[in-house]
Amino acid sequence: MLLTDRVALVTGASRGIGAATAKVLAARGARVAVSARTVPDLEQTALAIRNAGGQALVVPCDALDPSQVEAMVRRVVDAWGRLDILVNNAGMGTPTVPVETIAPADWDATVALNLKSAFLAIRAAVPVMKAQKSGRIVNVSSFAGRNFSRISGPQYSAAKAGIIGLTKHMAVELGPFGIGVNSVAPSIVLTARVKAKWEARAADEQQRILAGIPLRRLAEPEEVATVIAFLASDDSSYVNGVCIDINGGSY
């Protein structure tokens, strides 16, 4: 699964799954542009890549601003001449609250960050990939989009289900141009943010959740990143429109 000479762009790369994915792609030979709003965290991700001998470009961006998203893609192409891999990881969970307490504005914000952001990035990247007649797009969905969320609200589940629908549609639309589009659906992953939520839960509740996972543990970010790297590589050259579950057998 070597990615030598490939150019990758990872959104939401300041921490968690996005940062882990950027590092794995770089370790396999890709030049990696990392994007998010928090520049200091992005710089840490890029520094880790460079210290390991890889190439990294920091491209700050508000994933919901169309002009910034388009400028993000242009900057990557200006720097490295192409864009082979787009990983749409930008997003965030929500508190677990009853649906009647969710403000419409909160619903809209969650769906935008977790779904519209992927649309905007695809919209900006596709002209480049069409011109190349090649590309790989990997969208990060969730167990929540397959079933329900144990640690976030219904707006998050709805947005992540939308990611799977977007993936399938884009696979059909873009396949004729040599662009493969796939997604991954992780269950609970021990990122720093999720770890804090997890540790706040009572021990008996933790055990109840773990009992529903055949592997009896939660995922690490790197375990998601390696599957994304597979979908970004030529090893998955005839894989298109799928969603790979990464959940220890719990779905």
HELIX and SHEET records of a PDB file:
HELIX    1   1 GLY A   16  ALA A   27  1                                  12    
HELIX    2   2 VAL A   39  ASN A   51  1                                  13    
HELIX    3   3 PRO A   66  TRP A   80  1                                  15    
HELIX    4   4 VAL A   99  THR A  101  5                                   3    
HELIX    5   5 PRO A  104  VAL A  111  1                                   8    
HELIX    6   6 ALA A  112  LYS A  116  3                                   5    
HELIX    7   7 SER A  117  GLN A  132  1                                  16    
HELIX    8   8 PHE A  143  ARG A  146  1                                   4    
HELIX    9   9 PRO A  154  LEU A  174  1                                  21    
HELIX   10  10 GLY A  175  PHE A  177  5                                   3    
HELIX   11  11 ALA A  192  GLU A  199  1                                   8    
HELIX   12  12 ALA A  203  ALA A  211  1                                   9    
HELIX   13  13 PRO A  221  ALA A  232  1                                  12    
HELIX   14  14 ASP A  234  SER A  236  5                                   3    
SHEET    1   A 7 GLN A  55  VAL A  58  0                                        
SHEET    2   A 7 ARG A  31  SER A  35  1                                        
SHEET    3   A 7 VAL A   7  THR A  11  1                                        
SHEET    4   A 7 ILE A  85  ASN A  88  1                                        
SHEET    5   A 7 GLY A 135  VAL A 140  1                                        
SHEET    6   A 7 ILE A 179  PRO A 186  1                                        
SHEET    7   A 7 CYS A 243  ILE A 246  1                                        
END                                                                             
